Amino acid sequence: MHQEANPPDSPAETCADGVVWLRPEYQGRQGELVTLADGARLVGVTKSAISNWQKRHANFPALVLLTGSLHKRTKWVVATELVSFARARQQRRNGPRTGRRSPQRPGAQIAAEQAAHYEEVLRTLTEREQRQAKALARTRAAKRAAGQKLTRARARLAVEIEAVARLGTPEDHDTANTEKEPRP
């Protein structure tokens, strides 16, 4: 298996720069250790999955060793512990669902509830359509009445304009003025 960095081979390297033993009982047993990146390949998951497991699960295998600089640490765990943890996660994922999940409803019940829901939606939309049809009929009737009133108002206006035009002709106006003037 490929490893990112070689763990120190002897306890003398525990003081070497960038090497921190968190579980000293594994000093001298470096062959049992694996980096988190190599562990991900070993158990068949992504490095992100390993990182998430480490953050979210208190029972994730404890780190044994840290190597590298403070800014880029390589984390080491016991390979058998990581494999056991991954198997437990896989069995929990593939096993029967128990616990907090509610039991699933039968498909027929879900379909019946959906049918009832859509019947209610259809009823509501039909009522809305009927209300809108009545409102549209009222609007059309009001529009027809306004059109008729407009036609009558235009006719009256045309009559008034014609009357004013007849009164305002020059020959009628001159005759009217001569009749009203006193004669000397």
Disulfide bonds with the S-S distance in Angstrom:
none
